[in-house]
Amino acid sequence: MHILDNTLMNIEKRFGARLRKLRRDKDLSQEALAYEAKSNRTYISELERGLKSPTITTLDNLANSLGITISELCDGL
């Protein structure tokens, strides 16, 4: 695996862990977050497991649903 591929994979997993923490801190289920973010539970699960990368629109929807900014959502990545 190329080092760039590894970096991309790591950021997806780091984003997923961050999303899961923020969701749990707000005491939201994946289904509740998905509803608020105009998404579906399966997609939220894939994001949290680092299997998918969100679009900028998805980042905006997730941040708004969590009551934070995109910058805060991506903090520490």
C-alpha positions, 0 to 999 in steps of 0.5 A: 500500500502506498503511504498516501493511501494509508494516510487517507485511510487513517483520516477516514478512521479518525473522522469516524471515531470523532463522529462516534464520540460527538454523537455519543456525547449528544446521546444520539443514536445513529438513527437519530443523527441520520434523521437530523442529518438527512441521511440514513443509519447505514451511512452513519455507521459506514462513516463511523467505521471509516468505510466512507468519506463524507462530502462537504454537504454531509459534513455540513449536515452532520455538524448542524445536527450536532450543533457544532461547526464543520471545523469543530467536527473535524478538529484534531484530524 
